[in-house]
């Protein structure tokens, strides 16, 4: 009797379980994991060096993890662009380099520790209408001054209805590399991965005036799933 295709054997169930429990890795992590494995291979005759290489490779794979996320389908929602702790909710002017009006907008800041997944996801669906990088300092990303002083990369996403949301990747004390794959003219769906920051950082989300913020300081956010606000 032929086996039903929807019935899995013991090994197949195990593989499926591992795939569901262990998230995939962002391609940006491959060189770092490879370096750790190379050290382990070179140190195959030295236990301490082999273990060090394997531990380093495992730590890098964990840091660059890219867990699958399911964004909400209800229109008019803004989701968190990053995993982490919501550390600040206030009103502030958008980054000056974007050339937008100098009017305060609601801003939600998320602090990412080295233990958080560091991929960034589009907070709304729409077209990237601006993208600007600005050099700066590498102060602690959980400080309020980080939004103004630290190195950052900003993108503006405009929905088909005309609402604009700004997502700002901010480098931190340990973070020295901001990666942004989104370019002007790109079309992003809500929750799409568009970049990452290496080793501790911060994400600021500027919302349209009148947005209804649905999170509080101290709350944990999941990129692409946690709803930050409703558009006005």
Buried (B, 14 or more C-beta within 10 A) or exposed (E): EEEEEEEBEEEEEEEEEEEEEEBEBBEBBEEBBEBBBEBBEEBEEEEEBBEBBBEBBEBBBBBBBBBEBEBBEEEBBBBBBBBBBBBBBEEBBBBEEBEBEEEEBBBBBBBBBBEBBBBBBBBBBBBBBBBBEBEBEBBBBBBEEBBBBBBBBBBBBBBEEEBBBBBBBBBBBBBBEBBBEBEEEBEBEBBBBBBBBBBBBBBBBBBBEEBEBBBEEEBEBBBBBBBBBBBE
